[in-house]
Amino acid sequence: MHPVGIAIFGAGASGRQLAAASYRVACDYKDDDDAPNLMTVVDRDGAKAAELVHRFKFARWRVQSAIVLEDQEVHLAVISERDTDRLMHAAANAGKRLHLECHPFDKAIDAELIGIVERANVMVNVSYRHFTNPSIVLLREMVASGELGTVIQIRARLTAGEGLSCVEGLSEQSAPSENSIKSAFLAVLAIARKVLGEIGAVSFRCGSQRANPRHVALRFESGANGTIEMCDAFLGAGPSFQIEIQGTRGAIAFNTYEPGFLRFQKRNGSVGIGEPGTVFPASSHFPSNVHWEFRNPHFSSIELKAIELATLLGAKSASDPSFANLRDALRIQALINAALADARSHPFAV
């Protein structure tokens, strides 16, 4: 990691979370020569920006983004606002690293932005939920090491708490609801791709009755298959999505409601051996040079966002595999859009 000046664009709910996460990272790195600098909070509402500056010890606030992008002390533009195509283009053109909270389905990522980013050779992180979670890093490591054997299938189950309840009368007027649903898919597909490699195809199968889960079928280029089930009822203790990966030698489960650990069971084919055990990530699965004092077995949303920002700050190049880039995001978006076009009935409709 090296010294990076951070500017937060947008002082709404997402901006507050990002400011708190940035403050957490700055505190954890405060004894290092390359500790990140909390430079600026930008929002058209100066009072909101000033509040975050005071609470999280940023140096200043601004209402005009152009002035901040000209600041040579600002290296990372953390963009939480929606409908910010112009801001993203301007930040990339200014040579800033980008952290984008808005998902591709918000229509904020386009070919023009990709061109600007590649010409400027700047690093970009498209925020996927749990993508840099140490538990997911551990999960990928267990799959890659062969500890699970040959992966047979992956299954994800998403509950109403993730925006996947039956949506009455979904139409063009309810686009935000549809975007929320698609964003949840992005998170699952990004994690699946991070763990098992490229996804070759996505297809939808809808339940015949309102109470039935709706299914998404996945096919990986490795030959593994998977399903995503959209459920109306909570699974487990609260709103969550669960990911289970089954291999010939073991099975592993991850629940976003309990994101600080995995559940692992040895298997002989389809037969479980013994009781499932709990597996915690080690310090090597966290961003380097930090003594993270998290409350196991739970990570708060701020802590998870701090891990994501620290991972981006420590990345060495635009091709660093630790975070998701624009082409990853657009490739997953294209898979979902193709599946939507092929679906006989709208998979998100009742």
C-alpha positions in Angstrom: 0.0 0.0 0.0 1.1 3.6 -0.5 -0.3 6.9 0.6 -3.6 7.6 -1.1 -5.8 10.6 -0.7 -9.5 9.7 -0.5 -12.5 11.8 -1.6 -16.0 10.6 -0.9 -18.6 11.7 -3.5 -22.1 11.7 -2.1 -23.1 12.2 1.6 -26.2 10.1 1.6 -26.7 6.8 3.3 -24.1 5.0 1.2 -21.7 7.9 1.5 -22.0 7.8 5.3 -21.1 4.1 5.3 -18.1 4.7 3.0 -16.9 7.6 5.1 -17.0 5.5 8.2 -15.2 2.6 6.4 -12.5 5.0 5.2 -12.1 6.3 8.7 -11.7 2.7 9.9 -9.0 2.0 7.4 -7.2 5.2 8.1 -7.2 4.4 11.8 -5.9 0.9 11.3 -3.0 2.2 9.1 -2.3 5.3 11.1 1.1 4.0 12.3 2.3 3.3 8.7 4.1 5.8 6.5 1.6 5.0 3.8 -1.5 5.5 5.8 -4.4 6.8 3.6 -5.4 10.4 3.8 -9.0 11.4 4.4 -9.2 14.4 2.1 -12.6 15.5 1.1 -16.4 14.8 1.2 -18.3 16.2 -1.8 -22.1 16.7 -1.9 -24.4 19.4 -3.4 -25.8 19.6 0.2 -23.0 21.3 2.0 -24.5 20.7 5.4 -24.5 16.9 4.8 -20.9 17.0 3.6 -19.8 19.1 6.5 -21.4 16.7 9.0 -19.4 13.7 7.6 -16.2 15.8 7.6 -16.7 16.6 11.3 -17.7 13.1 12.3 -15.0 11.1 10.4 -12.1 13.6 10.5 -11.8 14.5 6.8 -9.8 17.5 5.9 -12.5 19.5 4.1 -15.9 19.4 2.3 -16.9 20.7 -1.1 -20.1 21.1 -3.1 -18.4 21.1 -6.5 -16.8 17.9 -7.7 -14.7 19.5 -10.5 -12.5 21.3 -7.9 -11.8 18.1 -6.0 -10.9 16.2 -9.2 -8.3 18.9 -10.0 -6.7 18.3 -6.5 -3.4 16.4 -6.9 -3.6 15.2 -3.3 -6.8 13.2 -4.2 -5.9 9.8 -5.6 -9.1 7.7 -5.0 -12.6 8.9 -5.9 -15.1 6.9 -3.9 -18.4 7.4 -5.7 -21.6 6.6 -3.9 -24.0 8.7 -5.9 -26.4 7.3 -8.5 -26.7 8.7 -12.1 -23.1 9.7 -12.0 -21.9 8.8 -15.5 -20.4 12.3 -15.9 -18.6 12.2 -12.6 -17.2 8.7 -13.3 -15.9 9.8 -16.7 -14.4 13.0 -15.3 -12.7 11.1 -12.4 -11.2 8.5 -14.7 -10.0 11.3 -17.1 -8.4 13.0 -14.2 -6.4 9.8 -13.5 -8.1 9.0 -10.2 -8.7 5.4 -8.9 -12.4 4.7 -8.8 -14.5 2.8 -6.2 -18.0 2.5 -7.6 -20.9 1.7 -5.3 -23.5 1.8 -8.1 -24.1 -1.5 -9.9 -24.1 -2.0 -13.7 -27.9 -2.2 -13.7 -28.1 1.4 -12.6 -26.8 2.1 -16.1 -23.8 4.0 -14.8 -21.2 1.7 -16.5 -20.9 1.9 -20.2 -18.4 1.3 -23.0 -17.3 4.9 -22.9 -16.2 4.6 -19.3 -14.3 1.4 -20.0 -12.5 3.2 -22.8 -11.6 6.1 -20.6 -10.4 3.8 -17.8 -8.2 1.7 -20.1 -6.7 4.8 -21.7 -6.0 6.3 -18.3 -4.8 3.0 -16.9 -6.6 3.6 -13.6 -7.8 1.0 -11.2 -11.5 0.5 -10.7 -13.4 -1.4 -8.1 -17.1 -2.2 -8.8 -18.5 -2.9 -5.3 -19.9 -6.4 -5.1 -21.3 -7.5 -1.8 -18.8 -9.8 0.1 -16.5 -10.0 -2.9 -13.4 -9.3 -0.7 -14.9 -10.8 2.5 -12.0 -12.9 4.1 -14.5 -15.8 4.4 -15.0 -15.8 0.6 -11.2 -15.5 0.1 -10.8 -18.6 2.3 -13.6 -20.4 0.4 -11.8 -19.7 -2.9 -8.6 -21.0 -1.4 -10.3 -24.2 -0.2 -11.7 -24.9 -3.7 -8.4 -24.1 -5.4 -6.4 -26.4 -3.1 -8.6 -29.4 -3.9 -9.8 -29.7 -0.3 -13.4 -30.1 -1.6 -12.3 -32.5 -4.3 -14.0 -32.1 -7.7 -16.7 -29.5 -7.4 -20.1 -31.0 -8.3 -22.4 -28.1 -7.8 -23.0 -24.7 -6.2 -26.3 -23.6 -4.8 -27.3 -20.1 -3.6 -30.6 -19.3 -1.8 -31.7 -15.7 -1.6 -34.4 -14.5 0.8 -37.0 -11.8 0.9 -34.5 -9.7 3.0 -32.3 -9.4 -0.1 -35.1 -7.9 -2.2 -36.2 -11.2 -3.6 -39.8 -11.4 -2.3 -42.7 -11.7 -4.7 -43.0 -8.3 -6.4 -46.6 -7.5 -7.2 -47.2 -6.0 -10.6 -43.5 -5.4 -11.4 -43.4 -3.0 -14.3 -41.4 -0.1 -15.8 -42.7 2.1 -12.9 -40.9 -0.2 -10.4 -37.5 -0.2 -12.0 -35.7 0.5 -8.7 -37.2 -2.8 -7.2 -36.0 -4.7 -10.3 -32.6 -3.1 -10.0 -32.4 -4.2 -6.4 -33.2 -7.8 -7.4 -30.6 -7.8 -10.2 -28.0 -6.3 -7.9 -28.5 -9.2 -5.5 -27.9 -11.5 -8.5 -24.7 -9.6 -9.3 -23.4 -10.3 -5.8 -24.1 -14.1 -6.0 -22.7 -14.4 -9.6 -19.6 -12.4 -8.7 -18.9 -14.6 -5.7 -19.5 -17.8 -7.8 -17.2 -16.6 -10.5 -14.5 -15.6 -8.0 -14.6 -19.1 -6.5 -15.3 -21.4 -9.4 -14.1 -19.4 -12.5 -15.9 -18.2 -15.6 -19.7 -18.7 -15.9 -20.6 -20.0 -19.3 -24.4 -19.6 -19.2 -27.3 -18.3 -17.0 -30.9 -19.3 -17.5 -34.1 -18.7 -15.6 -36.8 -21.2 -14.6 -39.9 -19.8 -12.9 -42.1 -21.6 -10.4 -45.6 -22.4 -11.5 -47.2 -21.0 -8.4 -46.6 -17.8 -6.5 -45.3 -19.6 -3.4 -42.7 -21.6 -5.3 -39.1 -20.4 -5.4 -37.9 -19.1 -8.8 -34.7 -20.8 -10.0 -31.7 -19.6 -11.9 -29.5 -22.3 -13.5 -25.7 -21.7 -13.9 -23.2 -23.5 -16.0 -19.5 -22.9 -15.4 -16.9 -23.3 -18.1 -15.2 -25.8 -15.7 -18.2 -28.1 -16.2 -19.7 -27.5 -12.7 -23.3 -26.6 -12.5 -25.2 -24.4 -10.0 -28.6 -23.0 -9.1 -29.8 -19.8 -7.4 -33.2 -20.1 -5.6 -35.3 -17.1 -5.0 -37.3 -17.7 -1.8 -40.0 -15.7 -0.1 -39.3 -16.9 3.4 -36.3 -16.1 5.6 -33.7 -18.9 5.8 -31.9 -19.0 9.1 -31.7 -16.2 11.6 -32.5 -13.2 9.3 -32.3 -11.6 5.9 -29.5 -13.4 4.0 -28.4 -15.3 1.0 -26.6 -18.6 1.5 -24.1 -20.2 -0.8 -23.3 -23.9 -0.6 -20.6 -25.7 -2.7 -20.5 -29.5 -2.8 -17.5 -31.4 -3.9 -16.5 -35.1 -3.9 -14.5 -34.7 -0.8 -16.3 -32.0 1.1 -19.0 -29.4 1.2 -18.8 -25.8 2.4 -21.6 -23.3 3.3 -21.5 -19.5 3.6 -24.3 -17.3 5.0 -24.2 -13.6 4.6 -26.1 -13.1 7.9 -23.1 -14.8 9.6 -20.3 -13.6 7.2 -17.3 -14.2 9.5 -17.0 -18.0 9.1 -17.7 -21.0 6.9 -19.3 -24.3 7.7 -17.4 -27.3 6.4 -18.2 -31.1 6.3 -16.1 -33.9 4.8 -17.9 -36.0 2.3 -17.5 -39.3 0.5 -19.3 -38.6 -2.8 -22.8 -37.5 -1.7 -22.5 -38.9 1.9 -21.5 -36.7 4.7 -18.8 -37.8 7.2 -19.2 -36.5 10.7 -20.7 -33.3 11.9 -20.2 -30.0 10.0 -17.5 -27.9 11.6 -16.8 -24.1 11.7 -13.8 -22.7 9.7 -12.6 -19.1 10.4 -10.4 -17.1 8.0 -6.8 -16.5 9.1 -4.9 -13.2 9.1 -3.6 -14.1 5.7 -7.1 -13.7 4.2 -7.3 -10.0 5.3 -5.6 -7.0 3.7 -2.0 -7.0 4.7 -0.3 -4.9 7.4 -3.4 -4.4 9.4 -4.4 -5.8 12.8 -8.1 -6.2 12.2 -10.0 -6.5 15.5 -13.3 -7.7 14.3 -16.1 -9.2 16.3 -16.2 -12.9 15.3 -18.2 -14.5 14.0 -19.9 -11.3 12.7 -18.6 -8.6 10.4 -20.6 -5.4 10.4 -21.4 -3.8 7.1 -18.8 -1.0 7.9 -16.1 -3.6 8.6 -16.8 -5.4 5.3 -16.7 -2.1 3.4 -13.4 -1.3 5.2 -11.9 -4.6 4.1 -13.0 -3.8 0.5 -11.5 -0.4 0.5 -8.2 -1.6 2.1 -8.0 -4.3 -0.6 -8.4 -1.7 -3.3 -5.8 0.6 -1.7 -3.3 -2.2 -1.5 -3.8 -3.4 -5.1 -0.7 -3.1 -7.3 -2.2 -2.8 -10.7 -5.4 -2.5 -12.7 -5.3 -6.3 -13.3 -5.1 -7.2 -9.6 -7.4 -10.2 -9.0 -8.4 -9.0 -5.6 -11.2 -6.8 -6.8 -13.8 -6.7 -9.5 -13.1 -4.6 -12.6 -15.5 -3.1 -15.1 -15.2 -5.9 -17.7 -16.1 -8.4 -14.9 -19.2 -6.4 -14.1 -20.3 -6.0 -17.7 -19.7 -9.7 -18.5 -22.0 -10.7 -15.6 -24.5 -8.1 -16.6 -24.5 -9.5 -20.2 -25.1 -13.0 -18.9 -28.1 -11.9 -16.9 -29.6 -9.8 -19.8 -29.2 -12.7 -22.2 -31.0 -15.0 -19.7 -33.8 -12.4 -19.3 -34.2 -12.2 -23.0 -34.5 -16.0 -23.3 -36.9 -16.4 -20.4 -40.5 -17.4 -21.4 -42.0 -15.3 -18.6 -40.5 -12.5 -16.6 -38.6 -14.3 -13.8 -39.2 -11.5 -11.3 -42.9 -11.2 -11.9 -45.6 -13.0 -9.8 
